[in-house]
Amino acid sequence: MTPQTGPLAGFGEVDRFVLSGINNLLKSGIMIGGKSYPVEVIVKDSQSNPNRAAEVAAELILKSKIDLMVVGSTPENANPVSDQCELNGVPCISTTTPWQPWFFTRGGKPDKGFEWTYHFFWGLEDIIAVFTNMWKDVPTNKVVGLLFANDGDGNAWGDPERGLPPVLKKKGYKIVDPGRYQNSQADFSAQISAFKKANVEIIAGVPTPPDFKNFWTQAKQQGFKPKVVSVGKALAFPASVEALGDSADGLTQELWWSPNRPYKSSLTGQSAQQFSDAYEAESKKQWTQPLGYAHALFEVAIDVLKRTKDVNDKASIRDAITTTKLNTIIGSVAWGSGPVKNVAKTPLVGGQWVKGKKHKYDLIVVNNETSPDIPVQAKIKPLP
């Protein structure tokens, strides 16, 4: 289940390339318990709509009789699909959503967890560490303005108990939170005014690309000039960064995957750099962060199926998920060590968009304190 269209379509942009490679690998089937089984990958477009994602997930489960669901691309896409799988007893592997909005927003209880749905990605604790590690390398007054929408990501990131605010306060930052805005909001004057009034020098948020473009364009027009801007989601894709023009130079974000990762695919043996190069050569587009995770999703799914004792028993497929210990193109994926039973943590570092040579902007690693095995490519620079 992937958002091929709509505001989240950037996450699905790499799917054609990834699925072409996966289907080629699966053309002769896979060996499970000494027997070869054909594998069909059914792709459905959620249209970036949570209601449609739930509806089509139910169709895949009840009509197509799928054995295993894979999904990602923010809580708006992953959560409703995961919920349908949990409801109908179908194993599901999800990613590209911080684990808290995937787990707690769905009513997950740490002492109990879920039965059928499993997730690999990083969490809000990791993004807070990455953001603050980057910020300490830029002189500021430590006043942070929060830019959160009234959606799954925004409400989780802004949660007064589990989100950014309590940790930032403990680290000595002053928080300026003008409240949740509505997705697709046209006018951000109220937020910008509040930030200017409080002398905000750091912006943190998780807006969609169109919402951030509106905010950042209006911020420039209204003379608001923070020293650091670190936002998730909005800067995940080169196209949305290029759409900002020259004002994108120096924007920062969490960096979940990049070609300089010291990892390789368990399916093809390609390094992260080789996989990225192959994508750019075929698509004629710049690599994007979902590329590695889209491939890793199938690395994990295929590994799970190969280790399943009885492919006709969905509980057997689920049990194979829980014992996963796999080195993938995005790093190690292994359930069993927490933070909750359904979640496997993956590496995260700090990245900055800078003007490039081959591409208009390059996303480079500027802080690796959270994952030292991933090389730093340059020091962070303040916004111009």
N, C-alpha and C positions, 0 to 999 in steps of 0.2 A: 504494500500500500504506500503510494508515493504521491506527493503533490506535483504533478506534471504541469498544472496550470494554477493561476491565482497568485496571491502575494508571496506564497512560500515556494514558488516554482524553482527558485534558485537552488534549493536543496535537491530537486529532482533532475537538474540539468545534466548531471553526470551519469544518470541511470542507463541511458542507451549504450554508452561505451562500456560501463561495468557489466551490464546484462549480456552484451554481445560476447564478452570474454567468458562469462560464467556459463552461458548456454553452449559455447564451444567446448568448454571443459566437461560439460555434462552430456554431450551428444551420445556418448557410449554408455551412459548410465553411471551408477556408482556401486561399489561392492559393499554389501552389508551382510555380515555373517557368512561370508563365502559365496554369496549369491549376488548377481547383478540386477539392479533395479533401475528402470527408467525414471527420470526426474523431469517434471514439468514445472516451470516457473510462470505463474500467472501474475501479470502486472495490472494493477488498477489505479486510476487517477482519483485521488481524494478531492481534487480541485481546491485544495487548501481550506476545505470546509469540514469542521469537526462532525457535523451531522451527517454529511455524505460519507465521511470516513467510517463512521459507525455503521451506516446502512450497508455500504459495500462490503465491509468486513463481515457483517452478518450473512450476506449473500455468498461470500467465499466459503464461509464455514458451513452453512446449511445447504447450499445448492451445489457448490463446486467440491464440497467434502475435502477441503485441504487437510494436509497432515501437519503442516507447520507454517506459522505466520512470521514474516519479518517486516519490520516497520521502523521508521525514524522520523526526522524532520520536525522538531519542536513538539511541545505537549499538545498543540492543536491537532496534530496528525497522529502522534503515537498513542496518546492517552485513550481516545475513544476506541481505537483498534484494540489496544491491550484490554480494555474493559470488556469488549465483545468476546475476546478469547477467554478471559477469566470466567465470564458468564456461561460460556458454552463448552468449557473443558477442552480447549485447544491450545497446545503449546505455542508460545509466542516469544520471539527474541526482538528486542527493540534497542535503539541507540539514538544518538544526536539529540538528546534532551537531558539537561542536568537532572540528576537522579531524584532530587527532592520534589520538583513539580511533577515528575512521573510517578513517584511513590506516594507522597502525602496527599496530593490533590485528588488522587484516586481512592483515598480513604485507607491507605496502607498503615498498618500498625506494626512498629518495629519488632514486637515480641511474637508476631504471628506471620506477617508478610503475606505474599500471594501464593497461590498453588500452581498456576499455569503460566504466569508471565514473568520474564526475566530480562534484565536490562544491563547494558554496559556503556558507561560514559563517566564523565567526572561530575562533581557536585558543586554546590554553591560555596562550600568551604574551600574548594580548590580555586575557583574563580576569584574569591576574595583575596586569597593568598597571592595569586598571580597579579591582580590589580594593584594591591598595596606594595608588592615587591617592585613593580614598575614605578609607582608614584614616589617611592622614597628616593629614587634616583633623579627626580626633578624637584627643584626648590619651589615649594608652594606654601600657602597659609593653612593648608590641611582642611579647607572648607569644601565639602563635597555636595554637589547638587544631584539629586536622584531623578532620573527620567524613566518612569515605569508606567506602562499601559495597564489598563484593566483587563488583563488576559492571564493565561496560565503562567507564563514566564514572569510577567511583571508583578503579579501578586505573590509569587514564590520568592523572587529576588527581593521584594520589598517587605516580606513578612517580618513583623517586629520581633519574632522569637527565633526563626530559623534563617532569615535572609541576611542581606548586607548590613542593615542598620545597627544591630547590636554588636557585631564584630568590629565594624568601623569605629563605633563609639569607644569600644575597649582599646582600640589602637590609637586613640587620641584624635580622631577626625570629628569635625563638627558636621552634622547632617542637616541639609536643607531639602525637605520633601514637600513639594507643592501639591501632592496627591496624585491619584491615578488619572491619566487622560484616556480618552476613548480611541481605540484603533481607527486609523484613517482620519484623525483630527487634522483640520486644515490650519488652524491658528494656534501657535504656541507662545503668543505674546505674554500670557499670564505666567507661564513657567519661566520664560526668559526674564521677565520683570522681577520675579521672586529671586532668581539667581543673581541678577545684577545688584539688587538691594542688599543681599547678604554677602556680597563680594566673593561669590563662588569662584574658585580657581580650578576645580576638578569636576568633571561630569562623569557619572557612571549610570549606565542604563542598559535596557535590552529591548529597544524598539525595532519594528520592522524597517526594512530599507526605505520605503516611501515616507514613513513617519519621521525617520531620522533626517532624511533629505529636507523635509519641510522645516524641522526644528533647526537644523544647522544653517540652512539658507537664511532663515529669519534671524537667527542669532547674529550672523555676520551683518545683516542689514541693520540690526538694532544695536550694533556696537558691543556685543557681548563677546569677550575674548578670554576664555579659560586657557590655562597653561597645559592642561591634560584632559583629553576626552577618551574614556575607555568604555566602549559599549559592545555588548554581545549582539548576535543575530544580524544587525543592520550592516555590519562591515564584513560579513562572512564571504561575500562574493565580489570578485573583481569588477563586475559590471555595475554593481551598486556603488562601489567606491569611485569608479571612473565617472559616474553620473554626478558626483559632487564637484567635478572640475578640480581646479588648483587647491580648493579648500580641504581636500582629502589628505594632503601631505601632513604626516605626523600623527594622524589618528591611531589610537591603539585599541587592542582587543585581546581576548583570550585566544590562544592559537592551539587548536586541538589536533591539527595534522598539517604537515608540510613536507615537501620533497627531501628536506635535509634530515628527516628522522632516520635513526640507525636501525631500521627494522625492514623485514622483507615478507612477502606474501607466502603463506603456508601452502598455497595452491600452485603458484607459478614460479616461486623463487625470486621474483623480481624485487629489487630494492624499491624503497619509496621513490627515489629519484628516477629510476627506470620506468616505474609505473606512471609517474607524473609526465615524463617525457613522451611516453607512448600515447597518453591521453591528448597532450598538446599537439602531437604530430597528426593524430587522426581527426580530432575535433576542430583543429585550428583555433582553439580557445585556450585561455590561461587556466592552469590548474586551480581547483577550488578545494576548500577543506573537506566538504562532504565526500570527495573522491575516495580518500582512504577508508573512510567509515562505511561507505556503500559497499566497497569490496570486502572489508572485514566482516560485514554482516553476513555475507555469503560464505566467507571462510569459516565462520563459526557454525552457520547452519549446516554446511556440508560435513564438517567435522562431527557435529552432533548426530547427523543421520548415519554416518559411517560407524559410530559407536553404539547405535541403538540396537538393543537385543531383539526387539520385535517391532518392526515398522508398522504393523497393523494395530498396534496398541499405543494410543496417544500418551498414556502414562509412561510408557517405556521411552518415548522420544523426550518427554519432559525430564525424566530421570537422567538421561544422557546430557541434557543442558546443565544440570546441577553439578556434574563432575567435569565440566570443561576446564582444561588447562592448555591453552593454545597461544603460541607466539604468532602474531599476525602482522600485517603491514602497518597497523596503528599501535603495536606494542602487545603486551601480554593481556589476554582475556581469561580470567579465572574466577568462577564463583566460589564462595565458601569462606572468604575472609572479611566479609562485611562491606560497607557499614550496616547493611541489612541483608538478609539471606538472598533476596532477589536481585541484588546489585553487585556488579563487578566494576571496580574503578579503573580508569585508563589515564594515561599521562596528559598533562596540560602545562603549557608555558605561556609567556607573554610575547605578543607580537605587535609590530608597528608597520603601518603602510608608509612606504617611502617612494619617491620618484625613481623609476627603474630605467634600465637600458633596453632590455628586450620587450618589456611590458610598460604601460604607462605608469603603473604602480606595482611594486613588489611588497609582499607581506613577509617580513623577516623576524627571526627570533631575537628579542632584545633582553629577555630575562629567563633564566632556566633554573632558578633556585628550587622550584617544585619538582623538576625532572632533570637532574644534572647530566644525564646521559645524552640529552638532546643539545647539540652545540649552539651557543650564542653566535649570531652573525653580525651584530653591531650593538652599540650602546643606544639606549633610548634618548631621543632628543625632544625638547619642549616644542609645543606648537609654535609656528612662526607668528 
